[in-house]
Amino acid sequence: MFRASTLERILLVLSDYVALTICFALAFWVQFHSGWIVDKYDPSKMFESYWGMCLVLNTGWIVLFVCAGLYRSWLLNSRTHQILRVLRAVAVGIVFIIISLFGSEFLGKVFANQSLIHDYIYGSRFPWIFIYGGLAITLVASFRMAIYFFLRGLLKWGYGANNILVLGATESGRKVAESLKKTPELGQRVIGFVDERFQVIPHEFAGVPVLGKYSDLPALVKKHKVSGIIIAHDSTSPQEIMRVLVWICELQLHIYVVPELYPVVNGQFKGNLVHGFELQELFAFTMPPWQVRVKRILDIFIGGLLGICSLPVCLLAALAIKLEDWGPVFYSQERIGLYGKPFMVYKFRTMRTDAEKFGAQWATKDDPRITKVGKFLRKTRIDELPQILCVLKGDMSMVGPRPERAVFIGKLREQIPFYISRLKMKPGLTGWAQVRHHYDTSIEDVQIKLQYDMYYYENMSLLLDFQILVRTVYVVLTGKGAQ
């Protein structure tokens, strides 16, 4: 059975396409057949002749709406906010249409050595363009509101709701479970409670089963296909919330807290209020959807360009490593990526071949295991260049937190509360922490770099990525920030 959020996206795409087709047809009728625009009245023009233009425009609109984030789930968001987003997207599209039409005509005049001031054909199409834009806003918004009226009806009948777990069989937990039960149109269904007192309390609370303890969360999320967790325990200690996060930060979940815990999280975690319900979402992903897509495109473009341009440097590095001790040029390790997904990372070897004969360990300042060539490669970050392959494959991004090994993650998640939250980001070839701090040599270094990583997550944007890439060039050229 489709989740309501999945059906929502399918219906939104279909409804937008239908609405845009109708608005094109209406704009065509107004311009050529209604007689309202006298100088454009021409009943001999047939819609079939413009069908191709309609398809091209509609496809362009859908791509624009995807980039604008209009196909994410809006079930827990303000309808007014959605309409404003539609308005902004359509306004951008209309401006683009005008620039495209007049730009193409302007360039044609330039190449034909014609006057650039007079006789613009498209100047007479302003009324049609604005009618088309007005209809697009009205119909797209109206069709979307009709879809949400339909979806709310389905959710009230119990179809397609997202499964939610409540952490804490408490009075706050009871209130939130009962409130969600009374408002099924929000699309969130509480399927159970999770409580650390699972062994000593009844296994049913507020008419809902108590399913286990915090440590059972990963298994429960997988078994019941849970999409969100509401923290509603009695403790007012930030450390208690961090204990919970240790188990769920690596999972692809929405994390909410009840109003009673707002004072606890304010100043500790960045959160967003949820429309229509008294909940605050922690670690809400704030990077606009269009920037996420552009970021991936830039990863491929910059990664490919850097790979080609750095090929001579890589060949020299490989030759230097080989000549120093005749050992292997590369080494590969399994690292942990987005939401705990393992992948293989490749780097130039900078240590002796027996560097980890006593097990995994951090590099230290003036580490004797680092070779002479390796010291230079680390200082200039050249040793990281083979990871471009991971960027092109999609396991990594150009910018993100440093990918870590599973053995270290297992240790650090026990020693540093909140460390596991790094897994909510795709690891990067460079990152805010990497350009602001040196290689990890101690727990203290990891704690400092975690703060930088979380700053990046909470402020992720293309502008910040650009800033990090520019600073990376500075680090490479000066050798600062590396050991």
C-alpha positions as CSV (number, residue, x, y, z in Angstrom):
1,M,0.0,0.0,0.0
2,F,1.2,3.5,-0.9
3,R,2.1,5.8,1.9
4,A,0.2,9.0,1.8
5,S,3.4,11.0,1.2
6,T,4.2,8.8,-1.8
7,L,0.7,9.1,-3.3
8,E,0.9,12.9,-2.5
9,R,4.0,13.3,-4.8
10,I,2.5,11.2,-7.6
11,L,-0.8,13.2,-7.5
12,L,1.1,16.6,-7.3
13,V,3.1,15.9,-10.5
14,L,0.0,14.7,-12.3
15,S,-2.2,17.6,-11.1
16,D,0.5,20.2,-12.0
17,Y,0.8,18.8,-15.5
18,V,-3.0,18.9,-16.0
19,A,-3.3,22.4,-14.5
20,L,-0.5,23.7,-16.7
21,T,-2.0,22.2,-19.8
22,I,-5.4,23.7,-19.0
23,C,-3.9,27.1,-18.3
24,F,-2.0,27.0,-21.6
25,A,-5.2,26.1,-23.5
26,L,-7.1,28.9,-21.7
27,A,-4.4,31.4,-22.4
28,F,-4.5,30.3,-26.1
29,W,-8.3,30.7,-26.2
30,V,-8.1,34.2,-24.6
31,Q,-5.5,35.4,-27.0
32,F,-6.7,34.0,-30.3
33,H,-10.4,33.1,-29.9
34,S,-12.1,35.2,-27.2
35,G,-11.8,38.5,-28.9
36,W,-10.7,40.1,-25.6
37,I,-7.4,41.1,-27.2
38,V,-8.5,42.7,-30.4
39,D,-5.2,42.8,-32.3
40,K,-4.6,39.1,-31.5
41,Y,-8.0,37.8,-32.4
42,D,-7.5,35.0,-35.0
43,P,-10.0,32.1,-34.9
44,S,-8.1,30.4,-37.8
45,K,-5.3,29.4,-35.3
46,M,-5.8,25.9,-34.0
47,F,-4.5,24.5,-30.6
48,E,-3.1,21.4,-32.3
49,S,-0.4,23.6,-33.9
50,Y,0.8,24.7,-30.5
51,W,0.7,21.3,-28.8
52,G,4.4,20.8,-29.0
53,M,5.0,24.2,-27.3
54,C,2.6,23.2,-24.6
55,L,4.6,20.0,-23.9
56,V,7.9,21.8,-23.8
57,L,6.6,24.4,-21.4
58,N,4.9,21.9,-19.1
59,T,8.1,19.8,-18.9
60,G,10.1,23.0,-18.1
61,W,7.6,23.9,-15.4
62,I,7.8,20.4,-13.8
63,V,11.6,20.6,-13.7
64,L,11.4,24.1,-12.2
65,F,8.9,22.9,-9.5
66,V,11.3,20.0,-8.7
67,C,14.2,22.4,-8.2
68,A,11.9,24.6,-6.1
69,G,11.1,21.8,-3.8
70,L,7.4,21.7,-4.6
71,Y,7.3,17.9,-4.7
72,R,8.3,17.2,-1.1
73,S,5.7,16.2,1.4
74,W,3.5,19.1,2.6
75,L,1.3,17.1,4.9
76,L,2.8,18.8,8.0
77,N,3.4,22.2,6.4
78,S,1.3,25.3,6.0
79,R,-1.0,25.4,3.0
80,T,-0.3,29.2,2.8
81,H,3.4,28.5,2.7
82,Q,2.9,26.1,-0.1
83,I,0.9,28.6,-2.1
84,L,3.5,31.2,-1.6
85,R,6.2,28.8,-2.8
86,V,4.0,28.1,-6.0
87,L,3.7,31.8,-6.5
88,R,7.4,32.3,-6.3
89,A,8.2,29.4,-8.6
90,V,5.7,30.6,-11.2
91,A,7.1,34.1,-11.0
92,V,10.6,32.8,-11.6
93,G,9.3,30.8,-14.5
94,I,7.5,33.7,-16.1
95,V,10.6,35.9,-15.8
96,F,12.6,33.1,-17.4
97,I,10.1,32.8,-20.3
98,I,10.3,36.6,-20.9
99,I,14.1,36.6,-20.8
100,S,14.3,33.6,-23.1
101,L,11.9,35.1,-25.7
102,F,13.3,38.6,-25.7
103,G,16.9,37.3,-25.3
104,S,16.7,35.1,-28.3
105,E,15.1,37.9,-30.4
106,F,17.7,40.4,-29.2
107,L,20.6,38.1,-30.1
108,G,19.0,37.5,-33.5
109,K,19.0,41.3,-34.1
110,V,22.6,41.6,-33.0
111,F,23.8,38.9,-35.4
112,A,21.6,40.3,-38.2
113,N,22.9,43.9,-37.6
114,Q,19.3,45.1,-37.1
115,S,18.1,47.9,-34.8
116,L,18.1,46.9,-31.2
117,I,15.4,49.4,-30.2
118,H,12.4,48.8,-32.5
119,D,10.2,46.1,-34.0
120,Y,10.3,43.4,-31.3
121,I,7.8,40.7,-32.2
122,Y,7.5,39.4,-28.7
123,G,6.7,42.8,-27.2
124,S,3.1,42.2,-28.3
125,R,2.9,38.9,-26.4
126,F,3.2,40.5,-22.9
127,P,-0.6,40.2,-22.3
128,W,-0.5,36.5,-23.3
129,I,2.5,35.8,-21.0
130,F,0.9,37.5,-18.0
131,I,-2.5,35.8,-18.6
132,Y,-0.6,32.5,-18.8
133,G,1.3,33.2,-15.6
134,G,-1.9,34.3,-13.7
135,L,-3.7,31.2,-14.8
136,A,-0.7,29.0,-13.9
137,I,-0.7,30.3,-10.3
138,T,-4.4,30.0,-9.9
139,L,-4.9,26.6,-11.4
140,V,-1.7,24.9,-9.9
141,A,-2.6,26.2,-6.4
142,S,-6.3,25.3,-6.7
143,F,-5.5,21.7,-8.0
144,R,-3.0,21.3,-5.2
145,M,-5.6,22.3,-2.5
146,A,-8.0,19.9,-4.1
147,I,-5.5,17.1,-3.8
148,Y,-4.9,17.8,-0.1
149,F,-8.7,17.8,0.5
150,F,-8.7,14.3,-1.1
151,L,-5.6,13.1,0.8
152,R,-7.1,14.3,4.1
153,G,-10.2,12.2,3.4
154,L,-8.0,9.2,2.7
155,L,-6.1,9.7,5.9
156,K,-9.3,10.1,7.9
157,W,-10.3,6.7,6.6
158,G,-7.0,5.3,7.8
159,Y,-5.2,5.0,4.4
160,G,-1.5,5.6,4.0
161,A,-0.5,7.3,7.3
162,N,3.2,7.4,8.4
163,N,4.1,5.2,11.3
164,I,5.4,7.0,14.4
165,L,7.0,5.8,17.6
166,V,6.7,7.8,20.9
167,L,9.7,7.7,23.2
168,G,8.4,7.7,26.7
169,A,5.3,6.1,28.2
170,T,4.5,9.4,30.0
171,E,1.7,11.9,30.4
172,S,3.3,14.0,27.5
173,G,3.4,10.8,25.4
174,R,-0.2,10.0,26.1
175,K,-1.3,13.6,25.1
176,V,0.6,13.4,21.8
177,A,-0.7,9.9,21.0
178,E,-4.3,11.0,21.7
179,S,-3.9,14.2,19.7
180,L,-2.6,12.4,16.7
181,K,-5.4,9.9,16.9
182,K,-7.9,12.8,16.9
183,T,-6.2,14.4,13.9
184,P,-5.6,11.6,11.3
185,E,-5.6,14.1,8.5
186,L,-2.0,15.0,9.6
187,G,-1.0,11.6,8.3
188,Q,0.9,10.5,11.4
189,R,-0.1,7.3,13.2
190,V,1.4,6.2,16.6
191,I,2.1,2.5,16.4
192,G,3.8,2.1,19.8
193,F,5.7,3.5,22.7
194,V,9.4,2.9,23.5
195,D,10.5,3.3,27.1
196,E,13.6,2.4,29.1
197,R,11.3,0.9,31.8
198,F,10.0,-1.6,29.4
199,Q,10.9,-4.6,31.7
200,V,8.8,-3.2,34.7
201,I,5.8,-1.4,33.1
202,P,2.7,-2.7,31.5
203,H,3.2,-3.4,27.8
204,E,0.2,-1.3,26.8
205,F,-0.1,2.4,27.4
206,A,-2.9,4.8,26.2
207,G,-4.3,2.0,24.1
208,V,-1.0,1.6,22.2
209,P,1.6,-1.2,22.7
210,V,4.9,-0.5,24.5
211,L,7.3,-2.2,22.1
212,G,10.7,-2.0,23.8
213,K,13.7,0.0,25.0
214,Y,15.8,2.7,23.4
215,S,18.3,0.0,22.3
216,D,15.5,-1.7,20.4
217,L,14.9,1.4,18.2
218,P,17.0,0.4,15.1
219,A,15.2,-3.0,14.9
220,L,11.7,-1.5,15.6
221,V,12.2,1.2,13.0
222,K,13.1,-1.4,10.4
223,K,10.4,-3.8,11.4
224,H,7.5,-1.3,11.4
225,K,8.8,1.0,8.7
226,V,8.8,3.9,11.0
227,S,9.2,7.4,9.5
228,G,9.3,9.5,12.6
229,I,10.0,9.5,16.3
230,I,8.6,11.8,19.0
231,I,10.7,12.3,22.1
232,A,8.3,12.6,25.1
233,H,10.2,11.3,28.1
234,D,10.1,13.0,31.6
235,S,13.7,13.9,31.9
236,T,14.6,17.6,31.4
237,S,18.3,16.8,30.8
238,P,19.9,17.4,27.4
239,Q,22.1,14.3,28.1
240,E,18.9,12.2,28.2
241,I,18.0,13.4,24.7
242,M,21.5,12.7,23.6
243,R,21.2,9.1,24.9
244,V,18.2,8.7,22.6
245,L,20.0,10.3,19.7
246,V,22.8,7.8,20.0
247,W,20.4,5.1,18.8
248,I,18.5,7.0,16.1
249,C,20.7,9.7,14.6
250,E,22.0,7.3,11.9
251,L,18.5,6.4,10.9
252,Q,16.6,8.2,8.1
253,L,13.9,9.6,10.4
254,H,12.1,12.7,11.4
255,I,12.9,13.5,15.1
256,Y,10.4,15.5,17.1
257,V,10.1,16.7,20.7
258,V,7.0,17.6,22.7
259,P,6.4,21.2,24.0
260,E,7.5,20.2,27.5
261,L,11.0,19.7,26.2
262,Y,11.4,22.9,24.2
263,P,13.4,24.6,27.0
264,V,15.8,21.6,27.0
265,V,16.5,21.6,23.2
266,N,16.6,25.4,22.8
267,G,20.2,26.4,22.6
268,Q,21.3,22.8,22.4
269,F,19.9,21.8,19.0
270,K,18.6,23.7,16.0
271,G,14.9,22.9,15.4
272,N,11.9,23.9,13.3
273,L,8.3,24.1,14.6
274,V,5.9,21.7,12.9
275,H,2.8,23.4,11.3
276,G,-0.6,22.3,12.7
277,F,0.8,20.5,15.7
278,E,2.7,21.3,18.9
279,L,5.9,19.6,18.0
280,Q,9.4,20.8,17.2
281,E,11.5,18.9,14.7
282,L,15.2,18.4,15.4
283,F,17.9,18.2,12.7
284,A,15.4,19.4,10.1
285,F,17.3,19.4,6.8
286,T,17.3,23.0,5.8
287,M,19.1,23.0,2.5
288,P,16.5,23.9,-0.2
289,P,15.8,20.9,-2.5
290,W,16.9,22.7,-5.6
291,Q,20.3,23.3,-4.0
292,V,20.6,19.6,-3.1
293,R,20.2,18.8,-6.8
294,V,22.6,21.5,-7.9
295,K,25.1,20.3,-5.3
296,R,25.1,16.8,-6.8
297,I,25.5,18.3,-10.3
298,L,28.4,20.4,-9.1
299,D,29.9,17.3,-7.4
300,I,30.0,15.5,-10.8
301,F,31.3,18.6,-12.7
302,I,33.9,19.7,-10.2
303,G,34.9,16.1,-9.4
304,G,35.4,15.3,-13.0
305,L,37.3,18.5,-13.8
306,L,39.5,18.1,-10.7
307,G,40.2,14.5,-11.6
308,I,41.3,15.4,-15.1
309,C,43.4,18.5,-14.1
310,S,45.1,16.6,-11.2
311,L,46.0,13.6,-13.3
312,P,49.7,14.8,-13.7
313,V,50.0,15.4,-10.0
314,C,48.5,12.0,-9.2
315,L,51.0,10.3,-11.5
316,L,53.9,12.1,-9.8
317,A,52.5,11.2,-6.4
318,A,52.2,7.6,-7.4
319,L,55.8,7.5,-8.7
320,A,57.1,9.2,-5.6
321,I,55.3,6.6,-3.3
322,K,56.6,3.7,-5.4
323,L,60.2,4.9,-5.5
324,E,60.3,5.5,-1.7
325,D,59.7,2.0,-0.5
326,W,58.3,0.0,-3.4
327,G,55.1,-0.6,-1.6
328,P,51.6,-0.2,-2.9
329,V,50.6,3.2,-4.2
330,F,47.0,3.2,-3.0
331,Y,45.2,1.9,0.0
332,S,41.5,1.3,0.4
333,Q,39.4,1.1,3.5
334,E,35.7,0.6,4.3
335,R,34.2,3.9,5.6
336,I,30.7,4.7,6.8
337,G,28.7,7.1,4.7
338,L,25.2,8.6,4.7
339,Y,22.8,7.0,7.2
340,G,25.5,4.3,8.1
341,K,25.9,3.0,4.6
342,P,29.4,1.4,4.2
343,F,31.5,2.1,1.1
344,M,35.1,1.8,0.0
345,V,37.3,4.8,0.1
346,Y,40.6,5.2,-1.9
347,K,43.6,7.3,-0.9
348,F,47.3,7.6,-1.7
349,R,49.3,5.6,0.9
350,T,51.0,8.0,3.2
351,M,52.1,5.5,5.9
352,R,54.3,2.4,6.1
353,T,52.8,-0.8,4.9
354,D,52.8,-2.2,8.5
355,A,51.2,1.0,10.0
356,E,48.3,-0.9,11.6
357,K,49.9,-4.2,12.5
358,F,48.7,-3.6,16.1
359,G,45.2,-2.5,15.0
360,A,43.4,0.7,14.0
361,Q,44.8,3.8,15.6
362,W,44.7,7.6,15.0
363,A,47.6,9.4,13.4
364,T,49.5,11.6,15.9
365,K,51.7,14.7,15.5
366,D,55.0,13.7,13.9
367,D,53.7,10.1,13.6
368,P,56.7,7.9,12.8
369,R,54.5,5.7,10.7
370,I,54.1,8.5,8.1
371,T,56.6,8.3,5.2
372,K,58.5,11.3,4.0
373,V,56.5,11.4,0.8
374,G,53.3,10.8,2.8
375,K,54.1,13.8,5.0
376,F,54.1,16.1,2.0
377,L,51.0,14.5,0.5
378,R,49.1,15.0,3.7
379,K,50.3,18.6,4.1
380,T,49.0,19.4,0.6
381,R,46.0,17.1,0.8
382,I,47.1,15.4,-2.4
383,D,46.6,12.1,-0.6
384,E,42.8,12.7,-0.8
385,L,42.6,13.0,-4.6
386,P,41.7,9.4,-5.3
387,Q,38.5,9.9,-3.3
388,I,37.2,11.8,-6.4
389,L,36.1,8.4,-7.6
390,C,33.9,8.1,-4.5
391,V,32.4,11.6,-5.3
392,L,31.6,10.6,-8.9
393,K,30.0,7.3,-7.7
394,G,27.8,9.3,-5.2
395,D,29.2,7.8,-2.0
396,M,30.7,11.1,-1.2
397,S,30.3,14.8,-2.0
398,M,32.9,17.4,-2.7
399,V,32.0,19.1,0.6
400,G,30.9,17.3,3.8
401,P,32.3,15.7,7.0
402,R,35.3,13.4,6.9
403,P,34.2,9.8,6.3
404,E,35.1,7.6,9.3
405,R,35.8,4.0,9.9
406,A,33.3,1.8,11.6
407,V,35.7,0.8,14.3
408,F,36.2,4.4,15.3
409,I,32.5,5.3,15.0
410,G,31.8,2.4,17.4
411,K,34.2,3.9,20.0
412,L,33.4,7.5,19.5
413,R,29.6,7.1,19.7
414,E,30.1,5.9,23.3
415,Q,32.5,8.6,24.3
416,I,31.1,11.6,22.5
417,P,27.3,12.2,22.8
418,F,25.8,13.3,19.5
419,Y,28.8,12.1,17.4
420,I,26.6,9.7,15.4
421,S,24.6,12.7,14.0
422,R,27.4,13.1,11.5
423,L,25.9,10.2,9.6
424,K,23.0,12.5,8.6
425,M,25.3,14.0,6.0
426,K,27.0,12.6,3.0
427,P,30.8,12.6,3.7
428,G,33.0,15.0,1.7
429,L,36.4,15.3,0.1
430,T,36.8,18.5,2.0
431,G,34.6,20.1,4.7
432,W,34.2,22.9,7.2
433,A,35.9,20.9,9.9
434,Q,38.8,19.8,7.6
435,V,39.6,23.4,6.6
436,R,39.2,24.8,10.2
437,H,41.1,22.1,12.1
438,H,43.9,19.7,11.6
439,Y,43.7,15.9,11.3
440,D,42.2,14.1,14.3
441,T,44.8,13.0,16.9
442,S,42.7,12.8,20.0
443,I,39.1,12.7,21.4
444,E,39.4,16.5,21.9
445,D,40.1,17.0,18.2
446,V,37.1,14.9,17.3
447,Q,34.8,16.9,19.6
448,I,36.0,20.2,18.1
449,K,35.5,18.9,14.6
450,L,32.1,17.6,15.5
451,Q,31.1,21.2,16.3
452,Y,32.3,22.3,12.9
453,D,30.4,19.4,11.2
454,M,27.1,20.3,13.0
455,Y,27.5,24.0,12.1
456,Y,27.9,22.8,8.5
457,Y,24.7,20.6,8.7
458,E,22.6,23.4,10.2
459,N,23.8,26.0,7.7
460,M,24.3,23.8,4.6
461,S,24.1,25.9,1.4
462,L,25.8,26.3,-1.9
463,L,27.3,29.5,-0.7
464,L,28.9,27.8,2.3
465,D,30.1,25.0,0.0
466,F,31.8,27.6,-2.2
467,Q,33.4,29.2,0.8
468,I,34.8,25.8,1.9
469,L,36.1,25.0,-1.5
470,V,37.9,28.4,-1.7
471,R,39.4,27.9,1.8
472,T,40.5,24.4,0.7
473,V,42.5,25.9,-2.1
474,Y,44.2,28.1,0.5
475,V,44.9,25.2,2.8
476,V,46.4,23.2,-0.1
477,L,48.6,26.1,-1.2
478,T,49.8,27.0,2.4
479,G,49.7,23.6,4.0
480,K,47.8,25.1,7.0
481,G,45.3,22.9,8.8
482,A,47.0,19.6,8.0
483,Q,49.6,17.4,9.6
